[in-house]
Amino acid sequence: MRTLYKVLPLFVLGLSLLFPVFGAEPVSASFWTQTAIGGKDTVSYHDSAAQKAHRVVEGEKRYEVLYLGAHWRFASMSSAERFAANPAAYAPSYNGHCANALSTDEGLVETDGDVWEFFGDRLYLFYAEAGRQRWLQGDWKSYKIQADAAWQAITQKP
């Protein structure tokens, strides 16, 4: 039993180092690697050619920026620098969690960055194409109000 009391604090310390996002604003990230939005380059979504082709760009581990306890990957040093200078301008709404799930009161649903859309001037990610289509074909502005309220309730918890 004594050994447990000696090992337990080290175990808890180890977990806190492995999972620094506890207590931070939630990010849609892999549990084990804490890689945000499936490793996609969030700056690349803002490129007009990528938007027109509706294409996703994979990030690389060598171009990583730590933000909100998660590792955000980028395809180039230039993208990583742009993000680091102003993460709020490039991070997807709800830090990459599914906008549709938030708007339907399903809570935080992680995404991998493959299904996305701009509404207004903001980037939104979706778990599945059906959620994106719901927003495209429905009243995305009212869905956004519902998602914003759900996000605020989640992020304002003590």
C-alpha positions as CSV (number, residue, x, y, z in Angstrom):
1,M,0.0,0.0,0.0
2,R,2.9,2.3,0.8
3,T,4.3,1.9,-2.7
4,L,0.9,3.0,-4.2
5,Y,1.2,6.3,-2.3
6,K,4.6,6.8,-3.7
7,V,3.7,5.9,-7.3
8,L,0.3,7.6,-7.5
9,P,1.6,11.2,-7.4
10,L,4.1,10.4,-10.2
11,F,1.3,8.8,-12.3
12,V,-0.9,11.9,-11.9
13,L,2.0,14.1,-12.8
14,G,2.7,12.0,-15.9
15,L,-0.9,12.3,-17.0
16,S,-0.9,16.0,-16.6
17,L,2.2,16.3,-18.8
18,L,0.7,13.9,-21.4
19,F,-2.7,15.6,-21.5
20,P,-2.2,19.4,-21.0
21,V,-5.6,20.3,-22.3
22,F,-7.4,19.6,-19.1
23,G,-8.8,22.9,-18.0
24,A,-8.2,24.6,-21.3
25,E,-10.8,25.5,-23.9
26,P,-11.6,22.2,-25.7
27,V,-10.0,21.5,-29.1
28,S,-11.1,18.7,-31.5
29,A,-7.9,16.7,-31.1
30,S,-6.7,13.1,-31.1
31,F,-6.8,11.7,-27.5
32,W,-3.3,10.2,-27.7
33,T,-1.4,12.7,-29.8
34,Q,-3.4,15.9,-29.1
35,T,-3.2,16.7,-32.8
36,A,-5.9,19.2,-33.7
37,I,-8.4,18.6,-36.5
38,G,-6.8,15.4,-37.8
39,G,-3.6,17.2,-38.6
40,K,-5.1,19.3,-41.4
41,D,-3.5,22.7,-42.1
42,T,-6.2,25.1,-40.8
43,V,-4.6,28.1,-42.6
44,S,-4.9,26.4,-46.0
45,Y,-8.7,26.4,-45.8
46,H,-8.5,30.2,-46.1
47,D,-6.8,30.0,-49.5
48,S,-9.2,30.9,-52.3
49,A,-7.9,28.1,-54.5
50,A,-8.5,25.5,-51.8
51,Q,-12.0,26.9,-51.1
52,K,-12.9,26.8,-54.8
53,A,-11.7,23.2,-55.2
54,H,-13.0,22.4,-51.7
55,R,-9.7,20.7,-51.0
56,V,-8.1,19.8,-47.7
57,V,-4.3,20.1,-47.1
58,E,-2.5,17.8,-44.7
59,G,-0.2,19.3,-42.2
60,E,3.2,18.0,-41.3
61,K,4.6,17.2,-37.8
62,R,7.7,19.3,-38.5
63,Y,5.5,22.4,-38.8
64,E,3.6,22.3,-35.5
65,V,2.3,25.0,-33.3
66,L,1.0,24.4,-29.8
67,Y,-2.3,26.2,-29.2
68,L,-4.8,25.6,-26.4
69,G,-2.9,22.5,-25.4
70,A,-3.2,20.9,-28.8
71,H,-0.7,20.4,-31.7
72,W,-1.8,22.2,-34.8
73,R,0.0,21.0,-38.0
74,F,0.7,23.0,-41.1
75,A,1.9,22.2,-44.6
76,S,4.6,24.9,-44.5
77,M,6.5,27.1,-42.2
78,S,4.7,30.1,-43.7
79,S,1.3,28.6,-42.6
80,A,2.6,27.8,-39.2
81,E,3.9,31.4,-38.7
82,R,0.6,32.9,-39.9
83,F,-1.3,30.8,-37.5
84,A,1.1,31.5,-34.6
85,A,0.8,35.2,-35.2
86,N,-3.1,35.2,-35.1
87,P,-4.6,31.8,-34.1
88,A,-8.1,33.2,-33.6
89,A,-8.2,34.2,-37.3
90,Y,-7.4,30.7,-38.6
91,A,-8.7,28.3,-35.9
92,P,-12.1,26.8,-37.0
93,S,-15.1,27.8,-35.0
94,Y,-15.6,25.8,-31.8
95,N,-11.9,24.8,-32.1
96,G,-12.8,22.3,-34.8
97,H,-15.6,20.5,-33.0
98,C,-18.6,19.6,-35.1
99,A,-20.8,22.7,-35.7
100,N,-23.8,20.6,-36.5
101,A,-23.5,18.5,-33.4
102,L,-23.4,21.6,-31.2
103,S,-26.4,23.1,-33.0
104,T,-28.4,19.9,-32.3
105,D,-27.4,19.7,-28.6
106,E,-25.3,16.6,-29.2
107,G,-22.3,18.2,-27.4
108,L,-18.7,18.1,-28.4
109,V,-18.1,15.8,-31.4
110,E,-14.6,15.6,-32.7
111,T,-13.8,16.1,-36.4
112,D,-10.9,15.1,-38.6
113,G,-11.0,18.3,-40.7
114,D,-12.2,16.6,-43.9
115,V,-15.7,18.0,-43.9
116,W,-15.8,21.8,-43.8
117,E,-17.5,24.9,-45.0
118,F,-17.3,28.7,-44.7
119,F,-20.5,30.4,-43.5
120,G,-20.1,34.1,-43.5
121,D,-16.4,34.6,-43.0
122,R,-15.9,31.8,-40.5
123,L,-14.6,28.2,-41.0
124,Y,-16.8,25.4,-39.6
125,L,-16.0,21.7,-39.4
126,F,-18.4,18.9,-39.4
127,Y,-18.2,15.2,-38.3
128,A,-20.0,14.1,-41.5
129,E,-21.3,15.4,-44.8
130,A,-24.9,15.1,-43.6
131,G,-24.2,17.9,-41.0
132,R,-22.6,20.1,-43.6
133,Q,-25.5,19.6,-46.0
134,R,-28.0,20.4,-43.2
135,W,-26.3,23.8,-42.8
136,L,-26.0,24.4,-46.5
137,Q,-29.6,23.6,-47.2
138,G,-31.1,25.0,-44.0
139,D,-31.0,28.1,-42.0
140,W,-27.3,28.1,-41.1
141,K,-27.7,31.4,-39.2
142,S,-30.2,30.0,-36.7
143,Y,-28.0,26.8,-36.5
144,K,-25.0,29.0,-35.7
145,I,-27.0,30.7,-32.9
146,Q,-27.8,27.3,-31.4
147,A,-24.2,26.1,-31.7
148,D,-22.8,29.4,-30.2
149,A,-25.1,29.0,-27.2
150,A,-24.0,25.3,-26.7
151,W,-20.3,26.3,-27.1
152,Q,-20.7,29.1,-24.6
153,A,-22.4,26.7,-22.1
154,I,-19.5,24.3,-22.5
155,T,-16.7,26.8,-22.3
156,Q,-18.2,28.8,-19.4
157,K,-18.3,25.8,-17.0
158,P,-16.2,26.5,-13.8
